Amino acid sequence: MSYPIRAGKPTGPCERLVPGRGLLPPDSGYALTMDTTAATSADVPHDQPVRRALDSLDGLTPLDPLAALMRRAITSTALAPVRDTLRGDWLGHRLHPALVQLPIGCWTSAAVLDLLPSERRAATGLIALGLLTVPPTALTGWIDWADLPPERQRAGLVHATTNLTAIALYTASLCARTRGRWARGRTLAWTGLAVASVGGAIGGHLVHREPSNADGMDSPSGATG
């Protein structure tokens, strides 16, 4: 179905202004169903190297076999009874972005406390708590990942790999701390936070760089793919 497009400003709640395309009716589903193709690094000016690097992740075609394997596992009937719950249908929006705040919040706070020698135990507790929140956070993330177009799933796998590296660093940090190796534990934790920050940047690319099917929950049909 096509929708009329004209220039100007919205004249009421029945229209919405889409940059570069004029005015569209609110039921057009533009933000959710149009232009879902991933941007390429060639679309980004040369003076924006970070954006170019992030967009280049969508072109990692060697990851397609792994993506297909993961997609089959996540969309299997075994997860069907809980998939909608993990996606956040009951909440009205995706659950993963909310859960991400738990490990990141714990680990960021631990990084600050590690600057204070008297707060070593508190920092260790926060790192352990952050690790405990990883399983539900990761599971909801994989559910969202399965709803993305194939080219976005490539960047999603890089996002997951980066996060797994951060988790491994924090696990090693916790082990070092329990053995009294506080300096080693702090170094591992700070490195883990840096890696997790990179993973967060890639996650932001997945969600905000271009409209994607991961937002399909709010599409006119209510389908998520």
N, C-alpha and C positions, 0 to 999 in steps of 0.2 A: 504494500500500500504506500502511495506517495503522499506527501504533505505539502501544502503551499508554503513557500518561503518568500518573504518580502523584507525590504530594508526598513529601518526605523527603530523605534523603541517600543517595548511592550505596551499595549493599550489596556491591558487588564489581565486577570488571572488565567485567561485562556491561552495566553501566548508566553513563550519563553525565548529570551535572546541567546542565541548560540553564536559565539565569536566566529566570524568568517562565513557564517551561513544565514544570517538574518534571524527572522522570527519563526519559531515552530510551535505547533500546538503542544500542550503539556503531555498529551498521550502519544506523542510520536515515538517515545522511547529512544530518542537520539543518543542520550548520554550512555545508554546501556547497550544499544544494539548497532550503533554506527561507529565507523572508524575504530574497530577493535583490533585492527592490524597493528602489530608492534612497530614502533618507530625504529629506524635504522640509524647507525652512527652517521650516515651521510646526511641525515635530516637536521643534524645539530651543528651550529656554527663551530668553527675551529677554536674559538676562544672559550669554549666550554668543554674542556677535556674530561671532566668528571662525568658529565651527562653522556658524552660520546662513549666513554668506557662502559657505563651502565647499559646503554642501548646496545652495545656490541654483544652483550651476553645473550640477547635474543637470537643471535645468529650461530650459536654453538650447536650446530646440527649433529656432531658426534654424540651428543647426549640423548638423542631421540630414542635409541633402543632402551636405555635405562628408564627414560620417561614413560615409555609404553609399558614396561614391566611394572613400574610403580603405579601407574594409572589403573592397570587391571587389578592390582591388589587392593587399592583404595576404593574402587567402585564395585568390588565384589559384594555378593549378597550377604557375606558375613557381617559387614558393617552397616547394611541397610537399616536395621532397627534403630541405630543410634546416629545415623548420618545427619539427619535433619536437626537433631539436638546439638550435635557438635558443630554444625554449621552456624547455629544461632537463630534458627527460624523462630523459636519461642521468645527470643529477645527483641526481634525486629531488625537486627543488624548482625553483622559477622561477630562471632565470639572471639576469634583469634586475636584481633588487635587489643582487646581488653586484657586478655590473659598475658600478652607479651609484657605488659607493665610489671608483672610480678617478678620474673627472674631479673629483668633489667633493673628494676627498682632496688631489689636486694643487692645486686652486684655493684651498682653505682654507689649505694650507701656504704657497702663494704670497702670500696676503693677510698672513700673519704676517711672512714674509720682507721684504715691501715696507715694513714698518715700520723695517727696518734698511738704511740707505743702502749698506752694504758688500755686501749680498746681492741687488743688483738683477739680476745675471746668473742667479743661482740661481732667483729668482722667475720670471724670464722663461722659463727652461727648464721649470719646473713648469707654467706656463700652456700652453706648447707641448705638453708631454706630455699634459696634460689634454685638449687639443683632439684629439690623436691617438686618445684612447680614446673619443671621442664616437660615431663610427659604429657600432661593435658594441653600445655601450650603447643607442643610440637604436633600432637594429634589433630588439634583443630586447624593448625596451619596446613597439614597435609590434605585435610578435607577441602580447604579453600583452594589449594594448589590444583587439585584434580578438576576443578571447575574452570581453570584458565585455558585459553587457547594454546595449542602446542608450542608456538614460538615463545610464549611467556613462561611456559613450564621449564624451558631451558634455563632461563634466569632463576626460576624458582629452585632448581636443583643446585645451582651455585649458592643461592641463599641458604639452603639447607646444609650444604657442605661447610659453609662458613660458620653457621651456628653450631654444627657438630664439633668443629675445631675449638670453638669457644667453650663448649661444654667439657671437652676433654681437658682443656687448660684449667678450668675451674675444678674439675675432679682431681687433677694432679695437685692443684694448690691446696685443696682440702686435705689430701693425703700428706702433703709436706707439713702442713700445720699440725696435724695430729701427731706427727713425729718430732715436733719441736723445731722444725726448720722454717722459722718464721720469715726470714729474708727471702728464701726461695719461694715460699708460699705467696708473699706479697708480689714478687716479680711475676709469677705465673698468673696471679689474679689480674694484675694491671694489664698484662698482655692479653688475657682473655677478654677483658672489657674492650680493649682496642679492636680485637677481632669481632666481637659481638656488635660493635658500632658499625663496622663495615657491613656485617650482615643486616643490620637495621637499615642502612642506606639502600641496600639491594631490595629489602622488603618494601621500602618506601617507593622504589622504582616500580615494583610490581603493582602496587595499589594505586599510585597517583600519577604515574607518567602518562598513561593512556587509559581510557575506559576499557574494562575487560569483563569477561564473563563471570568473574568472581563476584561481580555486583549484580548478577542476574537475579538474585533473590528479590530485588525490587523492580524487576522488569514488568511490563504490563501483563505478561502471561504468568509471572511468578515462577518461571522455570529457572533452574540453575545449571542446566546442562548435564 
